[in-house]
C-alpha cells in the first residue's frame, strides 16, 4: 500500500471511489492576525494490490501537524482498511482508493507547517504556508491610471 497523493482543497467528496475535488492546490494562507485557525480538506489517494485490501487487512494510520519550528501541534492515530473494487484483468494491477480527510490547526506563527500522513509503511509530507497579508480585497491594484 502506498500514498500516491495528498491534495489540499476546499472540498472533497468520495462516492463509489470517485473523487469530486473543489478548490484544489491551495497550500498557502494569508492571515491578518495570529493565532489563526487554518482549516483545509485533503483528498488522499492510496494505491494497493488487491491482496492488500479487504476487511481482514487493517493498517495503522498516523496523521500529525508540525509548526514551522518542528513541534507537533496535533496528532491522530487510528486504523484503516478498504475493500477491493471487484475483479481485475491482472491481479498485479494496482487499485486506487480515495480517502477524504481534514486538517484543522491554530497557526500561531508565520512559516511552513507540515502535515504528515502515514498509512502502514507509506508516508507523505504536505507543506502548508502561513503568512501575514492583507484582508481579501485589500490588495493593491495591479494596474493604475485606467
Number of C-alpha atoms within 10 A of each C-alpha: 20 18 21 17 16 23 20 25 19 17 17 23 16 14 8 8 13 11 17 11 19 13 12 15 13 14 16 13 15 15 19 13 14 13 13 16 12 14 12 18 23 21 24 20 18 19 18 19 15 21 13 19 20 13 11 10 12 15 18 13 18 16 19 17 24 18 21 19 10 11 11 14 13 15 12 10 10 10 11 13 15 17 15 18 14 7 8 12 6 8 11 11 12 18 19 20 23 23 18 17 16 15 15 12 18 14 22 14 17 17 17 20 24 19 20 17 20 18 21 16 11 13 15 16 15 17 17 20 17 21 17 14 13 13 11 9 7 8 9 8 7 5 6 6 3 3
